[in-house]
Amino acid sequence: MHSPELSEVARGVWAWVQADGTWWVNNAGLIAGDDGDILFDTCATERRTRLLLDAVSVARPDATLRWAVNSHAHGDHTYGNSLLPRTVTIIGHEQMRATLAADPVIDGCPPFWSPNPDWGGVVKRLPDVTVAGRTSVWSGDVRVDLQAPGYPAHTTGDLVAWVPHARVLFAGDLLFAGLTPLAFMGSIDGALRSLDWVEAIDAETVVPGHGPVLSGTQISNEIQRQREYYEFVHAAAEAAWARGASPLEAARELDLGRFGDWPDAERIVLNIHRAFADIEGGEVDVMDAFRDAVALHGGPLRTAV
Ligand SMILES: [Zn+2]
């Protein structure tokens, strides 16, 4: 297993990349400010979050962490929140706060992964400040823009952090680099639309929510691959729904083609659940959807926590 690494991707901006970015194994980041630093996301478990915070202390021994941003509600980015000092102000989308408040998984993970995640000594900690659209955090002269797409995408409460002086974008799970993307708690069409929005920010460096840091032409290439995947999901789900297939039947019958090479390919059934819910105007039954993912995968899903 690769050790996670805090690497400086631009002056005063670091990416915390945890290979290989599978289930519960996320990326995070750090932005140096003139008057306190800004963390982007925590990790799923106590162990992983402590590694991140230790690396932050080594990189910035004389700095104080003042803010932390949650990209969205999922536990791989938020369960470590409670390990931050109380003096750190946590910021998240207002819908993200509501979703995390209702999340039961930190108190007992359903048996969908192997090994079964051990969160360690973390408790649920919700954002102190919520935003719905766009806001700027200023640390002295350093500005970080927190921006929401304005519609459900990966989830209903996504937030990215744009660091204009360094042209670095922390995209959260609007972008998965080299892994199967996921939008089962958001919207397939919204996730697709958000890729144009991410691309229009015109970053030089993008830290995805999972997978390696992207720069230059890698950014538009990766966005394009993900765009094609969501278009594929949309078309496959519409056809399957029209012929009355269940999400699991639809996924089993589907030839993933080039998308089958991405890790965590079983996410196709979660995405089809979402696409069906989008068509029907309903909600995804998350437990049902995960049972289908385990069935499609032929056993518990892969993780490393
Ligand atoms: Zn994630």
Residues whose N, C-alpha, C, O or C-beta is under 5 A from the ligand:
A	BS01	ZN	N26 D76 D173 G209
